[in-house]
Amino acid sequence: MKRYCYEHEHLMFQEAFRAFLQQEVVPFRDEWREAGIVPREVYLKAGEHGFLIPQAPESLGGIGIDDFRFQQIVAEEIGFCGETGFMPQLHTTMVAPYILNHGSNELKQKYIPKAVSGEYILAVAMTEPDAGSDLSGMRSSAVDMGDYYLLNGTKTYISNGICGDIFVVAARTNPEKPHAISLFVVEGDWQGFRRGVKLNKMGMKSQDTAELFFDNIKVPKENLIGEEGQGFKYLMGGLAKERLICAAWNTGTAEYAFELTKEFVCERKVFGKYLSEMQNTQFKMAELRARFDMAQAFVDTLVANINRGDYDSVAASKAKLLSSELLCDTADEGVQLHGGAGYMDEYPISRVYTDSRITRIFAGTSEIMKLIIARSIFE
Ligand SMILES: Cc1cc2nc3c(=O)[nH]c(=O)nc-3n(C[C@H](O)[C@H](O)[C@H](O)COP(=O)(O)OP(=O)(O)OC[C@H]3O[C@@H](n4cnc5c(N)ncnc54)[C@H](O)[C@@H]3O)c2cc1C
C-alpha cells in the first residue's frame, strides 16, 4: 500500500536514518547481542546526525521540529533493521518528553542538550517488583527533607538500566495517597544509586534490562519534574504518544519479519515447488499483508491526529493492542513458513520471534489496553 503521510523532508530523514542504521548498527547486531549491551558510541553517532530528540528546541540543541512523523520514522526504522538493544525511540519519545514538557528551564538546560548529542543515555524507571500494571502499588519513596528529597526503593525490568546515565524515576511523595507519585531526574552516578545485574531475557539480547536500587539518594529539590504529586498526571498525559510509538515499532518490525519470510519462501523449494507457489503460503502472506496495511493506515491516521493536537489515548491503546498482536502473528507465521530453519538462531526470523514477544507486555500489557478500550465503551 502506498503511504502518502510522508512529505519530502520526512522521506529524506527516513533515507538518512536507514542509511545510518545500515552502516552503524546492522553490521554490529551479533556483536552487541553477544555483549548483551550496545556501546554508547552508537548514541553519540546518532546524536551527531540529529536523530535523537529532534523535537527539542534549537536552544536546547535539537532541531525544533515538533512533527510526530519524525519520531514515527525513528521507531519504524529501528523495528525494520532488526536491532532491539539500541533504543532511540525510548530515549526520544518515552523519556525526554517528561523533562521537555514538564521540567523547569533549569532541568531542561542541564539534561536535554547532552541527551540530544547522545552524551547522556536516557531511561525511565517506573516498574517495581510489586508495581507493574498497577503503579499504585509503588513503594519507592521520596521524602521531602527540606533541602532535598531522600529517595529509597527498588525498580525492575528497566531498559537501558546498565548503560543509562539519566533516569526519570517515579516515587511516592505522600505515603497516605497511592496516586501521589512524583517524577524526578536521577543521575546514575549519584551516591546511593546501584545497578543490579543485567537481567537474562528470552529475547532483546542486546538490550541491557536491569534492576535498580536507590539507597538514601539525596535528590536535589530542583530535580523534581514539574509539581510534587503530579507524576501520575504526567505519566497519563504521555501515554498517547508512548503507545503510538510502540505501534510504530510494531509495524516496522512486522514489516521486517514479513520481508524476511517473503525472501525465504521465494528461495525454498519443497516437493519440487517454491514455497511461495503454494496456496497455503500465499494465503498466509495475503492475510498478514491485509492486516498489516489496515494497521499501518490506522497508525498513520493517529500520528496525523497527534500532529493536529488530538491526543486520543484510547485510540493509541487500540493501535498498540492490534499492532502487537499483528507483530507476534507475523513472527509466528514467519517461523512456521521457515520450517526448521525458523527455529535456528542464525536465521533472523527466530530472533524476531523472541524479540517481539515483549510488545504484548511492556508499555502497558495487551490486557491493560483492552481495559482502557472497554472503559471507553461502557463509561
Ligand atoms: C524487556 C522489558 C523492558 C521493560 N522496560 C521498562 C522500562 O524501561 N521502564 C519501566 O518502568 N518498566 C519497564 N518494563 C516493565 C513493564 O512495563 C511491565 O513488565 C509491564 O507493565 C507489566 O507489569 P508486570 O510485569 O508487573 O506484570 P503484572 O502487572 O503483574 O501483570 C501480570 C498479568 O496480569 C495481567 N493484568 C494486570 N492487571 C490486570 C487487570 N486489571 N485485568 C486483567 N489482567 C490484568 C497483565 O496483563 C499480565 O498478563 C519492562 C519490561 C520488560 C519485560
The ligand as a Tripos MOL2 file, in Angstrom:
@<TRIPOS>MOLECULE
LIG
   53    58     1     0     0
SMALL
NO_CHARGES

@<TRIPOS>ATOM
      1 C1         12.1310   -6.2610   28.4920 C.3       1 LIG1
      2 C2         11.3430   -5.3210   29.3600 C.ar      1 LIG1
      3 C3         11.6380   -3.9650   29.3430 C.ar      1 LIG1
      4 C4         10.9540   -3.0940   30.1870 C.ar      1 LIG1
      5 N1         11.3280   -1.7730   30.2440 N.ar      1 LIG1
      6 C5         10.8100   -0.9840   31.2160 C.ar      1 LIG1
      7 C6         11.3370    0.3220   31.4380 C.ar      1 LIG1
      8 O1         12.2490    0.7890   30.7370 O.2       1 LIG1
      9 N2         10.8110    1.0640   32.4620 N.ar      1 LIG1
     10 C7          9.8100    0.5980   33.2610 C.ar      1 LIG1
     11 O2          9.3880    1.3140   34.1640 O.2       1 LIG1
     12 N3          9.2800   -0.6400   33.0590 N.ar      1 LIG1
     13 C8          9.7660   -1.4460   32.0760 C.ar      1 LIG1
     14 N4          9.2670   -2.7200   31.8940 N.ar      1 LIG1
     15 C9          8.1760   -3.1830   32.7380 C.3       1 LIG1
     16 C10         6.8600   -3.4030   32.0050 C.3       1 LIG1
     17 O3          6.2860   -2.1660   31.6590 O.3       1 LIG1
     18 C11         5.9560   -4.2570   32.9210 C.3       1 LIG1
     19 O4          6.5250   -5.5630   32.9380 O.3       1 LIG1
     20 C12         4.5300   -4.3000   32.4580 C.3       1 LIG1
     21 O5          3.8910   -3.0660   32.6480 O.3       1 LIG1
     22 C13         3.7040   -5.3750   33.1930 C.3       1 LIG1
     23 O6          3.8650   -5.2790   34.5710 O.3       1 LIG1
     24 P1          4.2370   -6.5830   35.4290 P.3       1 LIG1
     25 O7          5.4290   -7.2060   34.8170 O.co2     1 LIG1
     26 O8          4.3080   -6.2030   36.8450 O.co2     1 LIG1
     27 O9          3.0220   -7.5760   35.2000 O.3       1 LIG1
     28 P2          1.6650   -7.5750   36.0320 P.3       1 LIG1
     29 O10         1.1400   -6.2080   36.1310 O.co2     1 LIG1
     30 O11         1.8730   -8.3280   37.2920 O.co2     1 LIG1
     31 O12         0.7250   -8.4190   35.0790 O.3       1 LIG1
     32 C14         0.6660   -9.8650   35.0660 C.3       1 LIG1
     33 C15        -0.5160  -10.2660   34.1690 C.3       1 LIG1
     34 O13        -1.7300   -9.7700   34.7390 O.3       1 LIG1
     35 C16        -2.4460   -9.0260   33.7600 C.3       1 LIG1
     36 N5         -3.2030   -7.9700   34.4110 N.ar      1 LIG1
     37 C17        -2.7290   -6.9820   35.2140 C.ar      1 LIG1
     38 N6         -3.7340   -6.1960   35.6420 N.ar      1 LIG1
     39 C18        -4.8730   -6.6850   35.0480 C.ar      1 LIG1
     40 C19        -6.2470   -6.3110   35.0870 C.ar      1 LIG1
     41 N7         -6.6460   -5.2590   35.7890 N.pl3     1 LIG1
     42 N8         -7.1260   -7.0530   34.3750 N.ar      1 LIG1
     43 C20        -6.7220   -8.1120   33.6620 C.ar      1 LIG1
     44 N9         -5.4430   -8.5350   33.5960 N.ar      1 LIG1
     45 C21        -4.5320   -7.8240   34.2840 C.ar      1 LIG1
     46 C22        -1.3510   -8.4700   32.8480 C.3       1 LIG1
     47 O14        -1.8870   -8.0980   31.6050 O.3       1 LIG1
     48 C23        -0.4230   -9.6710   32.7620 C.3       1 LIG1
     49 O15        -0.9240  -10.5800   31.8280 O.3       1 LIG1
     50 C24         9.9040   -3.5850   31.0130 C.ar      1 LIG1
     51 C25         9.5850   -4.9330   30.9930 C.ar      1 LIG1
     52 C26        10.3050   -5.8160   30.2000 C.ar      1 LIG1
     53 C27         9.9660   -7.2900   30.2610 C.3       1 LIG1
@<TRIPOS>BOND
     1     1     2 1
     2     2     3 ar
     3     2    52 ar
     4     3     4 ar
     5     4     5 ar
     6     4    50 ar
     7     5     6 ar
     8     6     7 ar
     9     6    13 1
    10     7     8 2
    11     7     9 ar
    12     9    10 ar
    13    10    11 2
    14    10    12 ar
    15    12    13 ar
    16    13    14 ar
    17    14    15 1
    18    14    50 ar
    19    15    16 1
    20    16    17 1
    21    16    18 1
    22    18    19 1
    23    18    20 1
    24    20    21 1
    25    20    22 1
    26    22    23 1
    27    23    24 1
    28    24    25 2
    29    24    26 1
    30    24    27 1
    31    27    28 1
    32    28    29 2
    33    28    30 1
    34    28    31 1
    35    31    32 1
    36    32    33 1
    37    33    34 1
    38    33    48 1
    39    34    35 1
    40    35    36 1
    41    35    46 1
    42    36    37 ar
    43    36    45 ar
    44    37    38 ar
    45    38    39 ar
    46    39    40 ar
    47    39    45 ar
    48    40    41 1
    49    40    42 ar
    50    42    43 ar
    51    43    44 ar
    52    44    45 ar
    53    46    47 1
    54    46    48 1
    55    48    49 1
    56    50    51 ar
    57    51    52 ar
    58    52    53 1
@<TRIPOS>SUBSTRUCTURE
     1 LIG1         1 GROUP 0 **** ****
